[in-house]
Amino acid sequence: MTKQPGRVPAAESDDPSADAASPSSRPLPAPGAAILALLALGWLTAMLWSTREATTSAAAGVTAISLSAFALPGVISAALVAGAAVALAAGNLLSRRYGDWATLRFAGAIGGGMLVGLGAALAINLTYFDTSTTNVIAGTTAAAAIIGGAVAGARSAPAVGAVVTAALGTLIFVVAFSNARDPLFDLFGAGDSQESVVNAAKWVSRTESLVAGLLAGLLAFGYLTWARRRALRHDPAAPALRWPAYLLAGAGPGLLLLLAEMIIRIGGRSLLDLASALSEADAVAQTSLGTSRVDNGIWVLFVGALTALIAFGRTLGPAHTDDEPDDSPEPVTDRIDPEDDEASPAETFGAFDADPAKADPSR
């Protein structure tokens, strides 16, 4: 059988570095998409509920505006991940029923994101107080969910599932990490001076971003490994994802955080401007938080990508193909020196010194 150079058929090797699908192969589904959708919707509900409780318990007016601005990034990030998770589940369902049709899959992904966005916007308008910020939060949340659905319309469903899993785990970790901020401030030398507090805050933020990136990379790698093993159990000839998929999956949570920041600065610009106009301290706080979110997204992007790529590289072994030379030593043929073809002097004189009677019977 003829093989292309540098490629190993997936049916003949379980090596994760084997090439991905050929044009005729069917793309792999994203396992556990329904569970991911439920978890992401639950996290979005929790974020919406906590934001509502914070704004309704505060005094009406400037305090509600400030708290809404502080809570907006968490809601937008949750809506972005929830839209992608529900769209991924919808895409799997459509592929299972109607086959792998790229246009239908993308339309289903957009529809799933729209359902999440409309549901979240309706819940915000019905449960939040009718203020000038309510419509801003509702509209930005709906836009984030739809954009998340569009992201989930990509052809590589396992990679999207890995991004959603890692992003959801990262968001949960960031909220849980808030309980460790005070001990870390003391550990990094936060004292009575403003300079020591600022320096400690930088190190706390870097520690949070570094650990979040490591967690994102490991979750992405773990999901793709599980998806590969699950696919092999159902079909031993299932195509394997190569290193770009692991790189993208590890960097995905950071990309989603940066995308959420873009949505916040575009869709929630009016809310951020209102919060910044309250006082000089609020303006400094909003600017500082925006810069911190961007830095956190960049850290998570690079650390997550590097972690997933290193974890994938440790699973690789030496590749063997038919086009590679055999490791066994080649047989050495006897080589004759051209000088060996010439008769030696002894042989030459021996020919002349031969018995004439034997040399010529007629003599």
Disulfide bonds with the S-S distance in Angstrom:
none
